[in-house]
Amino acid sequence: MTRGGPRAAGRRWAILVVATATVLLVAAWLYDQMTWVTVDDARVATDMVAISSRVPGGVVSVRVISGDHAAKGQLLVELDGRDARLRIEELEARLAGMALRREELRARLRMIDMRTASKVRGQAAAVTQAQALLAGAQANEDLAQRDARRAEQLAPGGAIGRDQLDRARAALETARQQVRGSVANLETNRSSSAQAQAEREEVKVLARQLAQLDPEEAELRAQRERATLDLKERTVVMPFDGVVDRTFVHAGEYVVAGQRLLLAHDPRAVRVEANVKETDIRHFRPGKKVSVRVDALPGDRFEGTVQRVGQAATSEFALLPSPNPSGNFTKITQRLPVRISVARRDGALKPGMMVQVEANTRE
C-alpha cells in the first residue's frame, strides 16, 4: 500500500489542480495583457447645454427640477411678461390709430382734389373769358379812336357839328375805360387762377403726408414684432429632447439677460472620452471597434467606435507649464484625448461615470 494512503493522494491531486488553475490564470492574464490595451482613465461625457434667458425679468415659475426628462418645446422657466404685453397693446393701438389717420388723409385728399380741380377749371375759363372781353374792348377802342380822329379832322371845316365831335370824344373815352376794366378783370382772374393752383398744391402736401405713414407704420410693426419676440422669450423652453441636470433659479428671483438658468443634456448624444498613452495610440485609430465597460454596470460590456483622436497631448493644455531650466530630464509618457461613440441609447450612461476601454492589439 502506498505511504500516506488515500488522504495523501487527494492532497497531491488538489495541489496539482490548484497549480494547473494558477498557471492557466496567469497564462490568460499574460495573453490578455499582450493582446488587449486597457485604458482606465476614461469617462462618460456629453455636451452640457447651459440654457439662458435672452431678456431680463422676474421668474414667475420653474416647471422642472434636476433629473426631469423634458421634451423639445416643453416649458422650463416662465418670466414675468406683463410689461411686454402692455407694450404690444400700446403698439396695436398706435397701429389702429395709424389706419384711421390714413383713411382721414385719403378722404381729405379726395375732397380737396375734387374741389381744387373744379376751381382751377373755373378760373381757367374765367381767364379765357376775360381775355376775350379785353380783345373786344380793345377793338372798340380802336374803332372809337378812328371815329374821334375823323371827327377832329371834320369839325374845323364845319362838316360835322360840335355835338358829334363831343360824342366821338366821349365814345373814345368810354372805350378806353372799358379796356382798362377788361385789363383789371383779366388780372383779377389770373390772380384767382394762381390762387386756385396754389390751393391745388395742398393735394401734393396731403399725398406726401400719406406717403410718410408707410415708413411710420413699418417702424411700428417692427416694434410690435420686437415686443412679441420679447414676450415669447419670457417663456424659456427645452431646445431638444433631453434631461435637466441642474437648475439655478427659483420662482421670485430676478434674472438678467444671458444669465444661466439651468443645465441640460441629450442622453442620446453621450460618448466616452479617454486619455490614451502615446505608446498605445496606434491601437485607437478612427473607426476602430473597442470594448467599453462601465464601473456602474458590472458585467455589462458593449461596443464603441473610435470617432476622433486628438492632435495634441493633454499636457499642452495645462494651465501651469513645466519648463526644465536645470536640464534634468525625466521622460514621462504623454496622453492624447480620444473620443469614442457608443451605441447604447437607453439613458443608462450618465455623464461623469468612470469607464474602462479595451482595444484589441491584433486588429
C-alpha positions in Angstrom: 0.0 0.0 0.0 1.3 3.5 -0.9 2.7 5.5 2.1 0.2 8.0 3.4 -2.8 6.4 2.0 -5.7 7.9 0.0 -5.6 11.2 2.0 -2.1 12.0 0.8 -3.1 11.2 -2.8 -6.0 13.5 -2.5 -3.8 16.3 -1.3 -1.5 15.8 -4.2 -4.3 15.9 -6.6 -5.7 19.1 -5.0 -2.3 20.8 -5.2 -2.0 19.7 -8.9 -5.4 21.2 -9.7 -4.6 24.5 -7.9 -1.3 24.7 -9.6 -2.8 24.0 -13.0 -5.6 26.6 -12.5 -3.0 29.1 -11.4 -0.9 28.5 -14.4 -3.9 28.8 -16.7 -5.0 32.0 -15.0 -1.5 33.5 -15.3 -1.4 32.5 -18.9 -4.8 34.0 -19.6 -3.7 37.2 -17.9 -0.5 37.4 -19.8 -2.4 36.7 -23.1 -4.8 39.4 -22.2 -2.0 41.9 -21.5 -0.4 41.0 -24.7 -3.5 41.2 -26.9 -5.5 44.0 -25.3 -4.8 47.6 -24.4 -6.8 48.8 -21.4 -7.5 52.5 -20.6 -8.8 53.2 -17.1 -8.7 56.9 -17.5 -12.0 57.3 -19.3 -15.3 58.8 -18.6 -18.8 59.2 -20.0 -19.1 62.6 -21.4 -21.7 64.7 -23.3 -22.3 68.3 -24.3 -23.8 70.2 -21.4 -26.1 72.9 -22.7 -26.5 76.0 -20.5 -30.0 77.3 -21.1 -30.2 81.1 -20.5 -32.7 83.9 -20.8 -32.3 86.4 -23.6 -34.3 89.1 -21.7 -34.3 90.3 -18.1 -37.3 89.8 -15.8 -38.7 88.2 -12.7 -39.1 84.5 -12.5 -42.7 83.6 -12.2 -42.4 79.8 -12.1 -39.8 77.0 -12.7 -41.6 74.0 -14.1 -38.8 71.4 -13.8 -36.3 70.1 -11.3 -32.9 68.4 -11.6 -33.3 65.0 -13.2 -36.5 65.6 -15.0 -36.9 64.5 -18.6 -38.2 67.2 -20.8 -39.4 67.1 -24.4 -38.4 69.6 -27.1 -40.5 72.8 -26.7 -41.6 72.0 -23.1 -41.9 75.0 -20.8 -39.0 75.2 -18.4 -39.0 78.6 -16.8 -41.6 81.4 -17.1 -40.6 85.1 -16.7 -42.9 88.0 -15.9 -44.4 89.2 -19.3 -46.7 92.0 -18.2 -44.6 94.8 -19.5 -44.2 93.1 -22.9 -48.0 92.5 -23.1 -48.7 96.2 -22.3 -46.1 97.3 -24.9 -47.8 95.1 -27.5 -51.2 96.5 -26.7 -49.8 100.1 -26.9 -48.3 99.4 -30.4 -51.6 97.7 -31.5 -53.5 100.9 -30.5 -51.0 103.1 -32.4 -51.3 100.9 -35.5 -55.0 101.2 -35.3 -54.8 105.0 -35.0 -52.4 104.9 -38.0 -55.0 103.2 -40.1 -57.7 105.8 -39.1 -55.3 108.6 -39.9 -54.6 107.1 -43.3 -58.3 106.9 -44.0 -58.8 110.5 -42.9 -55.9 111.8 -45.1 -57.3 109.8 -48.1 -60.8 111.4 -47.6 -59.3 114.9 -47.3 -57.2 114.2 -50.4 -60.2 113.2 -52.4 -62.2 116.1 -51.2 -59.5 118.8 -51.9 -58.7 117.2 -55.2 -62.3 117.4 -56.4 -62.7 121.0 -55.0 -59.5 122.4 -56.3 -59.7 120.7 -59.7 -63.2 122.3 -60.4 -61.9 125.6 -59.1 -58.9 125.5 -61.3 -61.0 124.7 -64.3 -63.5 127.5 -63.5 -60.7 130.1 -63.1 -59.1 129.0 -66.3 -62.5 129.6 -68.1 -62.8 133.0 -66.4 -59.3 134.0 -67.6 -60.2 132.9 -71.1 -63.4 134.9 -70.9 -61.6 138.0 -69.6 -59.1 137.7 -72.4 -62.0 137.7 -74.9 -63.6 140.7 -73.3 -60.3 142.6 -73.3 -59.9 141.8 -77.0 -63.4 143.1 -77.7 -62.8 146.3 -75.6 -59.5 146.9 -77.5 -61.3 146.5 -80.8 -64.0 149.0 -79.7 -61.2 151.4 -78.5 -59.5 151.2 -81.9 -62.9 152.0 -83.7 -63.7 154.8 -81.3 -60.2 156.2 -81.8 -60.6 156.3 -85.6 -64.0 157.9 -85.3 -62.7 160.5 -82.9 -59.8 161.2 -85.3 -62.1 161.7 -88.2 -64.4 163.9 -86.1 -61.4 166.1 -85.1 -60.5 166.5 -88.8 -64.1 167.3 -90.0 -65.2 169.6 -87.2 -63.0 172.6 -88.1 -64.4 172.7 -91.6 -68.0 172.5 -90.4 -68.7 169.1 -91.9 -70.0 167.9 -88.6 -71.4 169.6 -85.6 -69.9 170.3 -82.3 -72.2 167.7 -80.6 -71.0 164.9 -82.9 -67.4 165.7 -82.0 -68.3 165.6 -78.3 -70.0 162.2 -78.8 -66.9 160.8 -80.6 -64.7 162.0 -77.9 -66.9 160.5 -75.2 -67.2 157.2 -77.1 -63.3 157.1 -77.3 -63.0 157.7 -73.5 -65.7 155.1 -72.8 -63.8 152.6 -74.9 -60.6 153.4 -73.1 -62.3 152.8 -69.7 -63.7 149.5 -70.9 -60.2 148.4 -71.9 -58.8 149.4 -68.5 -61.7 147.5 -66.9 -61.1 144.5 -69.1 -57.4 144.5 -68.2 -58.2 144.8 -64.5 -60.7 141.9 -64.8 -58.1 139.8 -66.6 -55.5 140.4 -63.9 -58.1 139.6 -61.2 -59.0 136.3 -62.9 -55.3 135.5 -63.4 -54.7 136.1 -59.7 -57.6 133.9 -58.8 -56.3 131.2 -61.1 -52.9 131.4 -59.5 -54.6 131.1 -56.1 -56.5 128.1 -57.3 -53.3 126.5 -58.5 -51.7 127.2 -55.1 -54.6 125.5 -53.3 -54.1 122.6 -55.7 -50.6 122.2 -54.2 -52.3 121.1 -50.9 -53.1 117.9 -52.7 -49.4 117.2 -53.0 -48.8 118.0 -49.4 -51.5 115.6 -48.3 -50.1 113.0 -50.7 -46.7 113.4 -49.1 -48.2 113.1 -45.6 -50.0 110.0 -46.7 -46.7 108.5 -48.1 -44.9 109.3 -44.8 -47.4 107.0 -43.0 -45.9 103.9 -44.7 -42.4 104.1 -43.0 -44.0 105.1 -39.7 -46.3 102.1 -39.9 -43.4 99.8 -40.9 -41.5 101.1 -37.8 -44.5 100.4 -35.5 -44.9 96.9 -37.0 -41.2 96.2 -36.4 -41.5 97.4 -32.8 -44.5 95.2 -32.4 -42.6 92.2 -33.7 -39.8 93.0 -31.3 -42.2 93.2 -28.4 -43.8 90.0 -29.5 -40.4 88.3 -29.6 -39.6 89.8 -26.2 -42.8 88.2 -24.8 -42.0 84.9 -26.4 -38.5 84.9 -24.9 -40.1 85.2 -21.5 -41.1 81.5 -21.8 -37.9 79.5 -21.8 -38.5 76.1 -23.4 -36.4 73.0 -23.9 -34.4 73.2 -27.1 -34.3 69.4 -27.6 -35.5 66.1 -26.0 -33.2 65.7 -23.0 -32.6 65.6 -19.3 -32.4 68.6 -16.9 -29.2 68.2 -15.0 -29.4 71.2 -12.7 -31.5 74.3 -12.1 -30.0 77.6 -10.8 -33.1 79.8 -10.2 -36.2 79.7 -8.2 -39.6 81.5 -8.5 -39.4 85.1 -7.3 -35.8 85.7 -8.4 -34.8 88.4 -10.9 -32.6 87.3 -13.8 -30.7 89.4 -16.3 -30.2 88.7 -20.0 -27.7 85.9 -20.6 -27.9 84.5 -17.0 -27.7 80.7 -16.8 -31.0 79.2 -15.7 -30.3 75.5 -15.9 -28.1 72.8 -17.5 -29.4 70.1 -19.7 -28.1 67.4 -22.0 -29.3 64.9 -24.6 -28.9 61.3 -23.2 -28.8 60.0 -26.8 -25.6 62.0 -27.5 -23.4 60.6 -24.8 -19.9 59.5 -25.6 -16.8 58.2 -24.0 -13.7 60.3 -23.7 -10.4 58.7 -22.8 -6.8 59.8 -22.4 -4.7 57.2 -24.1 -0.9 56.8 -23.7 1.1 57.9 -26.7 2.6 54.4 -26.8 -0.8 52.9 -27.3 -2.4 55.5 -29.5 -1.7 53.4 -32.6 -4.4 51.0 -31.5 -7.1 53.7 -31.4 -7.5 54.8 -35.0 -10.7 56.4 -36.1 -13.3 53.8 -37.0 -11.9 51.0 -34.9 -14.2 49.0 -32.7 -13.4 48.9 -29.0 -14.9 47.3 -25.9 -16.4 49.5 -23.2 -17.2 48.6 -19.7 -18.8 51.0 -17.1 -18.0 50.7 -13.4 -21.6 51.4 -12.6 -22.7 48.4 -14.8 -20.6 45.5 -13.7 -20.6 42.6 -16.1 -22.2 44.7 -18.9 -19.9 45.1 -21.8 -20.9 47.0 -25.0 -19.3 48.1 -28.2 -17.9 51.5 -29.0 -16.3 53.1 -32.1 -13.3 55.5 -32.1 -14.6 58.8 -33.6 -11.7 61.1 -33.2 -8.1 61.2 -31.9 -6.8 64.4 -30.5 -4.0 66.2 -32.4 -2.2 67.4 -29.3 -1.3 65.8 -25.9 -3.3 66.8 -22.9 -0.1 68.4 -21.3 -0.2 71.1 -24.0 -3.4 72.5 -22.4 -2.1 72.6 -18.8 -2.6 75.9 -17.0 0.9 75.6 -15.4 3.7 74.8 -17.9 6.5 72.5 -16.8 9.8 74.1 -18.1 13.1 72.4 -17.5 15.6 75.1 -16.8 18.0 72.8 -14.9 18.5 70.4 -17.7 17.4 67.4 -15.6 15.0 65.5 -17.7 12.6 62.7 -16.7 10.7 61.2 -19.7 7.0 60.9 -18.9 4.6 59.1 -21.2 2.1 61.6 -22.5 -1.6 61.0 -23.2 -3.8 62.1 -26.1 -7.5 62.6 -25.9 -9.7 60.0 -27.8 -13.4 60.3 -28.4 -15.4 57.1 -28.6 -19.1 56.9 -29.7 -21.3 54.3 -28.0 -24.3 52.6 -29.4 -26.2 52.5 -26.1 -29.1 55.0 -26.1 -31.2 53.8 -23.1 -30.1 56.5 -20.8 -28.1 54.1 -18.5 -24.8 56.0 -19.3 -24.7 59.2 -17.2 -22.1 61.9 -17.8 -19.2 61.6 -15.5 -19.3 57.8 -15.0 -16.0 56.1 -14.9 -15.4 53.8 -18.0 -12.8 51.2 -18.9 -11.9 51.0 -22.6 -10.2 48.0 -24.2 -8.8 47.8 -27.7 -7.6 44.6 -29.4 -4.0 45.0 -30.5 -4.3 42.2 -33.1 -6.7 44.1 -35.2 
